[in-house]
Amino acid sequence: MESKEQTPAVDDDTPMTLDQACTEIFRGMIKPATLRAESARGRLVIERIGRRDFVTRSGVKEMRRLCQGPRAAPPSSQIRPGIAEGTRAEAALAAALRSAKELRKPKTGKVCR
C-alpha cells in the first residue's frame, strides 16, 4: 500500500510565515520587518506559534485596506483658487523673475567709503 501525502487546501486563512508572505504576496518587495512594523501599528494580526510568526492572506488583505485610508488633501497654502497646475508653474516663474529684477535695481542712498 502506497502512502500518498495529501496537499492541504490553501485558502485565505491558511497560515504562512512572514518570509512566505513577503515572497508570495508582495513578490519580495517588502521584508518581514515591514510586516512586523504594521503589526506594531495595529494593522496586521501576527500569530506566534512556537518561535515562528505567521500571517494569513486575509490578514494581509485587511492590512492593505487599513493602509489605504483617505488621501490627504494638499495644504491650503498650496491651493490658489482659479489657478490650474500649468498656470501655477508660470505664476511661480513670474514671481521669481520679479524678485530677481528687484534685486538687480541699483540701491539709492548713502554710499559708504
Secondary structure, DSSP 8 states (H G I E B T S, - for coil): -----------TTS-EEHHHHHHHTTTTSS-HHHHHHHHHTTS---EEETTEEEE-HHHHHHHHHHHH-------GGG--TT--HHHHHHHHHHHHHHHHHHHHS---S----
